[in-house]
Amino acid sequence: ARPLGVIIVGCNEYFTSAKCPREDCDEFLLSLPNRSKYCGRCRMHFDRDAVGSENIATICQSQLQHQCRPAKFMPKPQEPDASGSSDKGRRSRTKAPLTDNALILRAQKRLCKSSTNKH
């Protein structure tokens, strides 16, 4: 992609359709029927896909300008369980979300493989 002048920005989907897209709001959205979302703080209705795409655009713009994800879209650090011990040593049943940089590297590898296969 780089020789073609294309910039690739990876974006993990973490919270992209769950958080209010308004810059000054950090609230989780309530899911409604017909692919709709509602923010109780802003008292606004949104289309689910529009929320996701707008938030992904915001994350990508932040990656390009500041080399980091906006704080409202950052995964929370894992906290110790009720017994006070952490999950270290135990296998988690869910995969940890990939970081934005890991997604970029994965996309670059795919592009390199596809461009070498064409020649």
C-alpha positions as CSV (number, residue, x, y, z in Angstrom):
1,A,0.0,0.0,0.0
2,R,2.8,2.4,0.8
3,P,4.3,2.3,-2.8
4,L,0.8,3.2,-4.0
5,G,0.5,6.2,-1.6
6,V,-2.2,4.6,0.4
7,I,-2.3,5.0,4.2
8,I,-3.7,2.1,6.1
9,V,-5.2,2.7,9.6
10,G,-6.3,-0.3,11.6
11,C,-9.3,0.0,13.9
12,N,-10.4,-2.4,16.5
13,E,-14.2,-2.4,16.8
14,Y,-14.2,-2.2,20.6
15,F,-17.1,0.1,21.6
16,T,-17.5,1.5,18.1
17,S,-21.3,1.0,18.0
18,A,-21.8,1.0,21.8
19,K,-20.7,4.6,22.7
20,C,-22.4,7.9,21.8
21,P,-20.6,9.4,18.7
22,R,-20.9,13.0,20.0
23,E,-17.5,14.3,21.1
24,D,-18.6,15.6,24.4
25,C,-20.5,12.5,25.5
26,D,-19.1,9.3,26.9
27,E,-22.3,7.4,27.5
28,F,-23.2,3.9,26.3
29,L,-26.1,3.8,23.9
30,L,-29.4,1.9,24.5
31,S,-30.2,-0.5,21.8
32,L,-33.7,-0.1,20.3
33,P,-35.7,-2.1,17.7
34,N,-35.0,-1.5,13.9
35,R,-31.2,-1.1,14.3
36,S,-31.5,2.1,16.3
37,K,-29.6,3.4,19.3
38,Y,-30.5,6.0,21.9
39,C,-28.3,8.2,24.1
40,G,-30.1,9.1,27.3
41,R,-27.7,11.9,28.2
42,C,-27.9,13.6,24.8
43,R,-31.5,12.5,24.2
44,M,-30.8,11.6,20.6
45,H,-31.6,8.7,18.4
46,F,-29.0,7.2,16.0
47,D,-28.8,4.5,13.4
48,R,-26.6,1.6,14.6
49,D,-24.5,1.5,11.5
50,A,-24.1,5.2,11.3
51,V,-22.8,5.2,15.0
52,G,-20.3,2.5,14.2
53,S,-18.9,4.1,11.1
54,E,-18.8,7.6,12.7
55,N,-16.9,6.2,15.7
56,I,-14.5,4.2,13.5
57,A,-13.8,7.4,11.5
58,T,-13.1,9.3,14.8
59,I,-10.7,6.6,16.0
60,C,-8.9,6.5,12.6
61,Q,-8.5,10.2,12.6
62,S,-7.1,10.2,16.1
63,Q,-4.7,7.4,15.1
64,L,-3.4,9.5,12.2
65,Q,-3.2,12.8,14.2
66,H,-2.1,11.6,17.6
67,Q,-1.0,8.0,17.2
68,C,-3.5,6.9,19.8
69,R,-7.1,5.9,20.3
70,P,-9.5,8.4,21.9
71,A,-9.8,7.7,25.6
72,K,-13.6,6.9,25.4
73,F,-12.9,4.0,23.1
74,M,-10.0,2.5,25.1
75,P,-10.5,-1.0,26.6
76,K,-10.6,-1.0,30.4
77,P,-7.7,-2.7,32.0
78,Q,-8.5,-6.1,33.4
79,E,-9.3,-5.9,37.1
80,P,-8.5,-8.7,39.6
81,D,-11.4,-11.0,40.4
82,A,-13.3,-10.9,43.7
83,S,-10.7,-13.1,45.5
84,G,-8.1,-10.5,44.8
85,S,-6.1,-12.6,42.3
86,S,-5.7,-11.8,38.7
87,D,-6.3,-14.0,35.7
88,K,-2.6,-14.7,35.1
89,G,-2.0,-18.3,34.4
90,R,-5.6,-19.1,33.5
91,R,-6.8,-19.3,29.9
92,S,-9.5,-16.9,29.0
93,R,-12.4,-18.1,27.0
94,T,-12.7,-14.8,25.1
95,K,-9.9,-13.5,22.9
96,A,-8.5,-10.1,23.9
97,P,-9.3,-7.4,21.3
98,L,-6.5,-6.7,18.9
99,T,-4.8,-3.4,19.3
100,D,-5.1,-0.9,16.4
101,N,-1.4,-1.4,15.6
102,A,-1.9,-5.2,15.4
103,L,-4.7,-4.7,13.0
104,I,-2.5,-2.4,10.8
105,L,0.3,-5.0,10.8
106,R,-2.2,-7.8,9.8
107,A,-3.6,-5.7,6.9
108,Q,-0.1,-4.8,5.7
109,K,0.9,-8.5,5.7
110,R,-2.2,-9.4,3.7
111,L,-1.5,-6.6,1.2
112,C,2.1,-7.7,0.8
113,K,1.0,-11.3,0.2
114,S,-1.6,-10.3,-2.4
115,S,0.8,-8.0,-4.3
116,T,3.5,-10.7,-4.5
117,N,0.9,-13.3,-5.7
118,K,-0.1,-10.9,-8.6
119,H,3.5,-10.9,-10.1
